Amino acid sequence: MNRELKFRVWLHDTKEWGNVSCIEVFNSTGKLEYLYQDQPYTIQQYTGLKDSKGVEIYEGDIIFNDEDKEIVRWGFCSWLCGNESFADLDMRFVKIIGNVFENQEKEQA
């Protein structure tokens, strides 16, 4: 199965999204070279899936799956929301309601 590999980056100092144009990995430990040396950031990967409205779902998104509100994260070998694999969800009923950076109050609720 082929899927598009895409990333987004949250810039903590300016509290905005940035684009990822290059990720460099160096040495045998796989240490990641920083994209922005002068500010903290978090990189999030595209899951390869879209919600019921066709919006791309990324790691860290908060979704509502017709029953519960969950945060999208990478599990042992698959994308998870809560304790469920995305394979167990009916994507027709999944919608993004925010993300862990811009909507922290939704994450806590």
Stockholm file with secondary structure:
# STOCKHOLM 1.0

chainA/1-109         MNRELKFRVWLHDTKEWGNVSCIEVFNSTGKLEYLYQDQPYTIQQYTGLKDSKGVEIYEGDIIFNDEDKEIVRWGFCSWLCGNESFADLDMRFVKIIGNVFENQEKEQA
#=GR chainA/1-109 SS CCCCCCEEEEETTTTEEEECCCCCEETTTTEECCSCTTSCEEEEEEEEEECTTSCEEETTEEEECSSCEEEEEECSSSEEETTEEGGGSCGGGCEEEEETTTCHHHHHC
#=GC SS_cons         CCCCCCEEEEETTTTEEEECCCCCEETTTTEECCSCTTSCEEEEEEEEEECTTSCEEETTEEEECSSCEEEEEECSSSEEETTEEGGGSCGGGCEEEEETTTCHHHHHC
//
